[in-house]
């Protein structure tokens, strides 16, 4: 019955009104919201609930968009701030939910709030939505509830999410710039092959002159593009769709891509350092929250964002479960550089693994930032040279016949 009621509420459409009124039974002042077709409908609904309306105001409709990781990160920070300020959990939830600019996020948070109101534990309420609140999120919330330090752990969780979100943006930015330029370069070549070169071809065919070998090759390629562009476009679209399907459905393809990302020249080091930073930050955050190491490593596995590190973490977990030290287990995977191994070893000896791993995470995050900045400053001139060379080559190939004609005269 509860499920059916939830579905009915979710499907209800109309305008959202905020109201202030008095209960006819107790004369108590009441405030809240109601969804109705118009003001008259809203007043009738409130009248049926025994509320005499004093003020009724139409609320702005929030936009609906896909819930992103950044939305969850913002929610974690806002909830942590509210809890640290001493607000009750349900009230904090309502304030954060109704103040969110994404209506889908508001619905999600109000659904979680409803579950909590009905007696569900906070971690369990979040766990019903694994698409948005992963194992790590739920583990930290669960540890906070159990230890009575929910506000402190929500603050740690928000900081962790902000830092991991920032490093993801940095890595994506580093990869997106050259990718975008390559796409522009390919688009430029295609346009020249389809429109610019055929115009030159018509001029040269009208002159009846014999074309230089280089120009003839370029013109043949252009003719091929003009004659078969629709097949090439269809094949490109089909290849892209096939790639997306293969990547989403086949684990072996994902694993091969992640391996390629780690072994790429220049970019591979950035991806690797980012994965290590996320791994160290996640492990430290869970360990500091009092989550047992073996249990923490299960949540850490997917946090690095790379299948090889995920499998390596499960291998570490298995070894630690058998009594091997964390440092020795990490060393056996061949995924971690000597520096983080030494810091983990010092942490184990001194009983401060979380502090040492946090310092390692900060070090590698700084390394990623510096590498991305350096790469960005180097990529611009390199890309300009590459694009200039491509365009220059095509122009030389096109103007060679004119030089040949000038020599003939």
Protein Blocks (a to p, Z undefined) as FASTA:
>chain_A
ZZmmmmmmmmpgcdddddddddfklopacddddddfblmlmmmmmmmnopacfbdcdddd
dddddddfklmmmmmmmmmmmmmnopafklmmmmmmmmpcblklmmmmmmmmmmmmnopa
fklmmmmmmmlmcfklmmmmmmmmmnopmmmmmmmmmmmmmmmmmmmmmmmmmmmmmmmm
mmmmmmmmmmmmmmmmmmmmmmmmmnopacdfklmmmmmmmmmmmmmmmmmmmmmmmmmm
mmmmmmmmmmklmmmmmmmmmmpghjlmmmmmmmmmmmmmmmmmmmmnopafklmmmmmm
mmnopaklmmmmmmmmmmmmnopafklmmmmnopacfklmmmmmmmmmnopmmlmmmmmm
mmmmmmmmmmmmmmmmmmmmmmmmmmmmmmmmmmmmmmmmmmmmmmmZZ
